[in-house]
Amino acid sequence: MGKKVVKIILLFAVLMLLYFLPALLFPSQPEYYRSLNRPFYAPPAILFAIMWPILYVIFALYLAVKYVNRTLSKEQMIYFVVNYLIGFFFNFVFFQNKNLFLTFGVTFFSFITGLFIAFTAYKEDTRQGLIFVPYLLWTFYASILMAHIYLIN
């Protein structure tokens, strides 16, 4: 195995730990989610536990490969850091503070920073931009869902 591959694997592992850090610090409370009034299109809590790790793998793999290959632009790195910092507080504001409006804000700005990430990747290579479509679709859906949950609770 080449040095580059080892570096990518190690960086991927570190990034995955970082992406799961908020869940460790601020554990989810599925019972709180179930206690809320939710619209008919709200998914079961388990779907969140499935979707987010998939999206984290996409982000971490993309970042690890681009960083090790020295093809990650400073602009895109800034978007990833801002996106991470915004997303870091989701569990805290939703499960710990139970602030539905702020949770909507976090979700919506995750979508917006995702747009910036996808756009910068798309400018570089169309296929790279398309990698982020699942994230955009999920955070757009989550933004609508959180706005609706906020309004009905």
Legacy VTK file of the C-alpha trace (Angstrom):
# vtk DataFile Version 3.0
C-alpha trace
ASCII
DATASET POLYDATA
POINTS 153 float
0.000 0.000 0.000
1.418 3.364 -1.020
2.118 6.253 1.313
-0.675 8.307 -0.252
-3.249 5.596 0.380
-2.142 5.251 4.011
-2.387 9.025 4.469
-5.866 9.056 2.913
-7.034 6.225 5.190
-5.625 7.881 8.307
-7.067 11.286 7.437
-10.400 9.672 6.584
-10.452 8.004 10.026
-9.658 11.290 11.791
-12.344 13.123 9.826
-14.925 10.445 10.624
-14.102 10.819 14.327
-14.558 14.567 14.011
-17.899 14.133 12.251
-19.142 11.812 15.013
-17.765 13.946 17.857
-20.941 16.055 18.259
-23.047 12.895 18.619
-20.697 11.714 21.357
-20.718 15.054 23.166
-24.436 15.704 22.708
-26.175 12.331 22.337
-29.406 12.196 20.395
-32.646 11.571 22.234
-35.002 9.737 19.883
-37.766 9.974 22.485
-37.633 13.773 22.269
-37.966 13.619 18.488
-40.920 11.220 18.839
-42.552 13.517 21.414
-42.746 16.417 18.955
-45.662 17.099 16.671
-44.303 16.077 13.280
-45.695 16.408 9.768
-46.825 13.312 7.905
-43.607 13.247 5.863
-41.300 13.146 8.907
-39.084 10.062 8.802
-38.600 7.676 11.713
-35.671 8.601 13.967
-33.655 5.623 12.713
-33.425 7.134 9.230
-31.300 9.980 10.614
-28.918 7.415 12.107
-28.581 5.865 8.657
-28.359 8.977 6.475
-25.865 11.084 8.405
-23.096 8.450 8.508
-23.467 7.954 4.746
-23.132 11.698 4.190
-20.170 11.892 6.578
-18.396 9.152 4.614
-18.885 11.138 1.404
-17.503 14.318 2.985
-14.602 12.621 4.791
-13.524 10.610 1.762
-13.718 13.637 -0.522
-11.734 15.774 1.926
-9.110 13.109 2.602
-8.451 12.411 -1.073
-8.413 16.085 -2.075
-6.222 17.124 0.870
-3.647 14.365 0.424
-3.505 15.043 -3.312
-3.148 18.779 -2.571
-6.122 19.647 -4.759
-8.406 21.044 -2.045
-8.726 24.781 -2.570
-8.566 27.175 0.380
-12.025 28.431 -0.544
-13.508 24.975 -0.398
-11.676 24.160 2.834
-13.246 27.240 4.421
-16.711 26.088 3.297
-16.116 22.639 4.785
-14.927 24.095 8.094
-17.908 26.461 8.316
-20.260 23.615 7.384
-18.702 21.413 10.065
-18.910 24.097 12.742
-22.560 24.778 11.931
-23.442 21.090 11.909
-21.462 20.520 15.114
-24.160 22.313 17.079
-27.213 20.525 15.649
-27.488 17.898 18.402
-26.786 20.521 21.042
-29.499 22.966 19.964
-32.035 20.261 19.096
-31.610 17.668 21.857
-29.992 19.627 24.673
-31.504 23.122 24.294
-34.660 21.932 22.528
-34.615 25.170 20.527
-36.563 24.335 17.386
-36.072 27.686 15.694
-32.304 27.598 16.141
-32.322 23.971 14.980
-34.032 25.082 11.787
-31.321 27.757 11.372
-28.540 25.213 11.813
-30.170 22.873 9.321
-30.804 25.606 6.777
-27.258 26.973 6.985
-25.922 23.422 6.628
-27.817 23.319 3.337
-26.475 26.742 2.285
-22.853 25.860 3.050
-23.443 22.554 1.268
-24.430 24.545 -1.808
-21.130 26.425 -1.656
-19.196 23.161 -1.257
-21.018 21.545 -4.166
-20.683 24.612 -6.380
-16.913 24.891 -5.862
-16.524 21.168 -6.545
-18.751 21.414 -9.620
-16.687 24.312 -11.006
-13.606 22.114 -10.774
-15.206 18.943 -12.139
-18.874 18.226 -12.832
-18.678 14.723 -11.373
-17.167 16.025 -8.159
-20.029 18.455 -7.752
-22.554 15.678 -8.223
-21.054 13.802 -5.259
-22.754 16.327 -2.995
-26.272 15.967 -4.413
-27.320 13.507 -1.635
-26.167 16.003 1.009
-28.015 18.851 -0.672
-31.208 16.843 -1.019
-31.059 15.632 2.584
-30.308 19.038 4.126
-32.935 20.722 1.950
-35.497 18.149 3.090
-34.316 18.495 6.698
-34.648 22.293 6.489
-38.245 22.028 5.329
-38.937 19.414 7.986
-37.411 21.501 10.782
-39.288 24.623 9.699
-42.532 22.657 9.737
-41.748 21.070 13.136
-40.974 24.519 14.524
-44.267 25.915 13.226
-46.454 23.136 14.621
-44.863 22.887 18.079
LINES 1 154
153 0 1 2 3 4 5 6 7 8 9 10 11 12 13 14 15 16 17 18 19 20 21 22 23 24 25 26 27 28 29 30 31 32 33 34 35 36 37 38 39 40 41 42 43 44 45 46 47 48 49 50 51 52 53 54 55 56 57 58 59 60 61 62 63 64 65 66 67 68 69 70 71 72 73 74 75 76 77 78 79 80 81 82 83 84 85 86 87 88 89 90 91 92 93 94 95 96 97 98 99 100 101 102 103 104 105 106 107 108 109 110 111 112 113 114 115 116 117 118 119 120 121 122 123 124 125 126 127 128 129 130 131 132 133 134 135 136 137 138 139 140 141 142 143 144 145 146 147 148 149 150 151 152
